[in-house]
Amino acid sequence: MSHPATGTHAGHPSATRIVHVAMDDTMRFHPSTIAVHVGETITLDIKNTGKLQHELTIGKLDELQAHAQQMRQHPDMPAHHEANAITLDPGHQGTLTWTFATPGTLDFACLIPGHYEAGMKGQFVVSQE
């Protein structure tokens, strides 16, 4: 799922910086707010430091909420491996690279049933400068 108005998946060579993100069993992302600039491409270096499977999915809040509902209805859905999402087993690490095209906010969340509802979400704050 790509969001041309808010960002697109990009290859690692175009990333201007790396942001380290940890996911843990307190149902939190660390950090949960990430500041970026319009036009910036970042690589998220994501590590699951917990004992449960977690994921990071990028999207608009209403889309994430709808997808979380789908996952609650179908808990046996396969793990996400899309341009805007990564699912990681406990102790594993992976990356997502994203370009931010529009100022404002863009959300991210863990959509594994119960995780989003427990507060496992965050936000990119995209500034003009």
C-alpha positions as protocol buffer text, in pm:
chain_id: "A"
residue {
  index: 1
  type: MET
  ca { x: 0 y: 0 z: 0 }
}
residue {
  index: 2
  type: SER
  ca { x: 164 y: 327 z: -111 }
}
residue {
  index: 3
  type: HIS
  ca { x: 58 y: 678 z: -20 }
}
residue {
  index: 4
  type: PRO
  ca { x: 189 y: 913 z: -291 }
}
residue {
  index: 5
  type: ALA
  ca { x: 43 y: 1219 z: -118 }
}
residue {
  index: 6
  type: THR
  ca { x: 225 y: 1150 z: 208 }
}
residue {
  index: 7
  type: GLY
  ca { x: 524 y: 939 z: 117 }
}
residue {
  index: 8
  type: THR
  ca { x: 651 y: 657 z: -94 }
}
residue {
  index: 9
  type: HIS
  ca { x: 879 y: 362 z: -42 }
}
residue {
  index: 10
  type: ALA
  ca { x: 1233 y: 439 z: -150 }
}
residue {
  index: 11
  type: GLY
  ca { x: 1553 y: 240 z: -180 }
}
residue {
  index: 12
  type: HIS
  ca { x: 1820 y: 262 z: 87 }
}
residue {
  index: 13
  type: PRO
  ca { x: 2068 y: 462 z: -126 }
}
residue {
  index: 14
  type: SER
  ca { x: 1832 y: 761 z: -124 }
}
residue {
  index: 15
  type: ALA
  ca { x: 1803 y: 778 z: 257 }
}
residue {
  index: 16
  type: THR
  ca { x: 1940 y: 1095 z: 412 }
}
residue {
  index: 17
  type: ARG
  ca { x: 1955 y: 948 z: 764 }
}
residue {
  index: 18
  type: ILE
  ca { x: 1880 y: 645 z: 977 }
}
residue {
  index: 19
  type: VAL
  ca { x: 1636 y: 658 z: 1271 }
}
residue {
  index: 20
  type: HIS
  ca { x: 1657 y: 372 z: 1522 }
}
residue {
  index: 21
  type: VAL
  ca { x: 1321 y: 251 z: 1654 }
}
residue {
  index: 22
  type: ALA
  ca { x: 1265 y: -12 z: 1923 }
}
residue {
  index: 23
  type: MET
  ca { x: 938 y: -203 z: 1967 }
}
residue {
  index: 24
  type: ASP
  ca { x: 872 y: -373 z: 2300 }
}
residue {
  index: 25
  type: ASP
  ca { x: 616 y: -565 z: 2499 }
}
residue {
  index: 26
  type: THR
  ca { x: 502 y: -253 z: 2688 }
}
residue {
  index: 27
  type: MET
  ca { x: 318 y: -192 z: 2356 }
}
residue {
  index: 28
  type: ARG
  ca { x: 525 y: 115 z: 2278 }
}
residue {
  index: 29
  type: PHE
  ca { x: 760 y: 240 z: 2009 }
}
residue {
  index: 30
  type: HIS
  ca { x: 1078 y: 417 z: 2118 }
}
residue {
  index: 31
  type: PRO
  ca { x: 1071 y: 691 z: 1996 }
}
residue {
  index: 32
  type: SER
  ca { x: 699 y: 733 z: 1933 }
}
residue {
  index: 33
  type: THR
  ca { x: 735 y: 1074 z: 1767 }
}
residue {
  index: 34
  type: ILE
  ca { x: 983 y: 1126 z: 1483 }
}
residue {
  index: 35
  type: ALA
  ca { x: 1052 y: 1468 z: 1331 }
}
residue {
  index: 36
  type: VAL
  ca { x: 1126 y: 1477 z: 958 }
}
residue {
  index: 37
  type: HIS
  ca { x: 1131 y: 1738 z: 680 }
}
residue {
  index: 38
  type: VAL
  ca { x: 930 y: 1751 z: 358 }
}
residue {
  index: 39
  type: GLY
  ca { x: 1130 y: 1573 z: 89 }
}
residue {
  index: 40
  type: GLU
  ca { x: 1344 y: 1385 z: 339 }
}
residue {
  index: 41
  type: THR
  ca { x: 1401 y: 1013 z: 296 }
}
residue {
  index: 42
  type: ILE
  ca { x: 1478 y: 820 z: 611 }
}
residue {
  index: 43
  type: THR
  ca { x: 1554 y: 459 z: 684 }
}
residue {
  index: 44
  type: LEU
  ca { x: 1390 y: 326 z: 997 }
}
residue {
  index: 45
  type: ASP
  ca { x: 1619 y: 70 z: 1161 }
}
residue {
  index: 46
  type: ILE
  ca { x: 1359 y: -122 z: 1363 }
}
residue {
  index: 47
  type: LYS
  ca { x: 1433 y: -374 z: 1637 }
}
residue {
  index: 48
  type: ASN
  ca { x: 1184 y: -590 z: 1822 }
}
residue {
  index: 49
  type: THR
  ca { x: 1324 y: -596 z: 2176 }
}
residue {
  index: 50
  type: GLY
  ca { x: 1026 y: -785 z: 2317 }
}
residue {
  index: 51
  type: LYS
  ca { x: 921 y: -1147 z: 2349 }
}
residue {
  index: 52
  type: LEU
  ca { x: 613 y: -1106 z: 2125 }
}
residue {
  index: 53
  type: GLN
  ca { x: 588 y: -1049 z: 1749 }
}
residue {
  index: 54
  type: HIS
  ca { x: 542 y: -680 z: 1661 }
}
residue {
  index: 55
  type: GLU
  ca { x: 508 y: -476 z: 1344 }
}
residue {
  index: 56
  type: LEU
  ca { x: 544 y: -120 z: 1226 }
}
residue {
  index: 57
  type: THR
  ca { x: 298 y: -5 z: 960 }
}
residue {
  index: 58
  type: ILE
  ca { x: 306 y: 348 z: 816 }
}
residue {
  index: 59
  type: GLY
  ca { x: -15 y: 518 z: 702 }
}
residue {
  index: 60
  type: LYS
  ca { x: -290 y: 766 z: 771 }
}
residue {
  index: 61
  type: LEU
  ca { x: -465 y: 716 z: 1106 }
}
residue {
  index: 62
  type: ASP
  ca { x: -802 y: 619 z: 956 }
}
residue {
  index: 63
  type: GLU
  ca { x: -637 y: 359 z: 730 }
}
residue {
  index: 64
  type: LEU
  ca { x: -440 y: 214 z: 1022 }
}
residue {
  index: 65
  type: GLN
  ca { x: -754 y: 191 z: 1234 }
}
residue {
  index: 66
  type: ALA
  ca { x: -942 y: 15 z: 952 }
}
residue {
  index: 67
  type: HIS
  ca { x: -654 y: -229 z: 901 }
}
residue {
  index: 68
  type: ALA
  ca { x: -634 y: -294 z: 1278 }
}
residue {
  index: 69
  type: GLN
  ca { x: -1006 y: -383 z: 1268 }
}
residue {
  index: 70
  type: GLN
  ca { x: -944 y: -622 z: 977 }
}
residue {
  index: 71
  type: MET
  ca { x: -664 y: -791 z: 1167 }
}
residue {
  index: 72
  type: ARG
  ca { x: -886 y: -834 z: 1475 }
}
residue {
  index: 73
  type: GLN
  ca { x: -1146 y: -1004 z: 1255 }
}
residue {
  index: 74
  type: HIS
  ca { x: -881 y: -1222 z: 1087 }
}
residue {
  index: 75
  type: PRO
  ca { x: -608 y: -1289 z: 1347 }
}
residue {
  index: 76
  type: ASP
  ca { x: -452 y: -1555 z: 1123 }
}
residue {
  index: 77
  type: MET
  ca { x: -358 y: -1299 z: 855 }
}
residue {
  index: 78
  type: PRO
  ca { x: 0 y: -1351 z: 734 }
}
residue {
  index: 79
  type: ALA
  ca { x: 279 y: -1120 z: 849 }
}
residue {
  index: 80
  type: HIS
  ca { x: 317 y: -792 z: 663 }
}
residue {
  index: 81
  type: HIS
  ca { x: 599 y: -751 z: 414 }
}
residue {
  index: 82
  type: GLU
  ca { x: 490 y: -446 z: 219 }
}
residue {
  index: 83
  type: ALA
  ca { x: 650 y: -115 z: 126 }
}
residue {
  index: 84
  type: ASN
  ca { x: 487 y: 53 z: 428 }
}
residue {
  index: 85
  type: ALA
  ca { x: 504 y: -232 z: 683 }
}
residue {
  index: 86
  type: ILE
  ca { x: 739 y: -475 z: 850 }
}
residue {
  index: 87
  type: THR
  ca { x: 661 y: -756 z: 1094 }
}
residue {
  index: 88
  type: LEU
  ca { x: 941 y: -874 z: 1322 }
}
residue {
  index: 89
  type: ASP
  ca { x: 970 y: -1177 z: 1544 }
}
residue {
  index: 90
  type: PRO
  ca { x: 1114 y: -1131 z: 1895 }
}
residue {
  index: 91
  type: GLY
  ca { x: 1479 y: -1022 z: 1887 }
}
residue {
  index: 92
  type: HIS
  ca { x: 1478 y: -955 z: 1511 }
}
residue {
  index: 93
  type: GLN
  ca { x: 1567 y: -635 z: 1330 }
}
residue {
  index: 94
  type: GLY
  ca { x: 1470 y: -490 z: 992 }
}
residue {
  index: 95
  type: THR
  ca { x: 1440 y: -168 z: 795 }
}
residue {
  index: 96
  type: LEU
  ca { x: 1183 y: 44 z: 615 }
}
residue {
  index: 97
  type: THR
  ca { x: 1280 y: 342 z: 398 }
}
residue {
  index: 98
  type: TRP
  ca { x: 1027 y: 619 z: 340 }
}
residue {
  index: 99
  type: THR
  ca { x: 1017 y: 958 z: 166 }
}
residue {
  index: 100
  type: PHE
  ca { x: 794 y: 1227 z: 319 }
}
residue {
  index: 101
  type: ALA
  ca { x: 626 y: 1439 z: 51 }
}
residue {
  index: 102
  type: THR
  ca { x: 368 y: 1644 z: 242 }
}
residue {
  index: 103
  type: PRO
  ca { x: 391 y: 1856 z: 560 }
}
residue {
  index: 104
  type: GLY
  ca { x: 175 y: 1761 z: 856 }
}
residue {
  index: 105
  type: THR
  ca { x: 162 y: 1425 z: 1027 }
}
residue {
  index: 106
  type: LEU
  ca { x: 179 y: 1063 z: 921 }
}
residue {
  index: 107
  type: ASP
  ca { x: 109 y: 782 z: 1163 }
}
residue {
  index: 108
  type: PHE
  ca { x: 263 y: 443 z: 1234 }
}
residue {
  index: 109
  type: ALA
  ca { x: 131 y: 158 z: 1446 }
}
residue {
  index: 110
  type: CYS
  ca { x: 154 y: -208 z: 1536 }
}
residue {
  index: 111
  type: LEU
  ca { x: -162 y: -366 z: 1396 }
}
residue {
  index: 112
  type: ILE
  ca { x: -125 y: -708 z: 1556 }
}
residue {
  index: 113
  type: PRO
  ca { x: -457 y: -766 z: 1737 }
}
residue {
  index: 114
  type: GLY
  ca { x: -458 y: -591 z: 2075 }
}
residue {
  index: 115
  type: HIS
  ca { x: -131 y: -403 z: 2025 }
}
residue {
  index: 116
  type: TYR
  ca { x: -274 y: -88 z: 1862 }
}
residue {
  index: 117
  type: GLU
  ca { x: -555 y: -84 z: 2118 }
}
residue {
  index: 118
  type: ALA
  ca { x: -295 y: -102 z: 2398 }
}
residue {
  index: 119
  type: GLY
  ca { x: -132 y: 216 z: 2262 }
}
residue {
  index: 120
  type: MET
  ca { x: 132 y: 83 z: 2024 }
}
residue {
  index: 121
  type: LYS
  ca { x: 133 y: 377 z: 1784 }
}
residue {
  index: 122
  type: GLY
  ca { x: 342 y: 676 z: 1689 }
}
residue {
  index: 123
  type: GLN
  ca { x: 362 y: 968 z: 1454 }
}
residue {
  index: 124
  type: PHE
  ca { x: 593 y: 1137 z: 1210 }
}
residue {
  index: 125
  type: VAL
  ca { x: 580 y: 1515 z: 1230 }
}
residue {
  index: 126
  type: VAL
  ca { x: 671 y: 1645 z: 884 }
}
residue {
  index: 127
  type: SER
  ca { x: 787 y: 2008 z: 873 }
}
residue {
  index: 128
  type: GLN
  ca { x: 859 y: 2239 z: 578 }
}
residue {
  index: 129
  type: GLU
  ca { x: 1210 y: 2321 z: 705 }
}
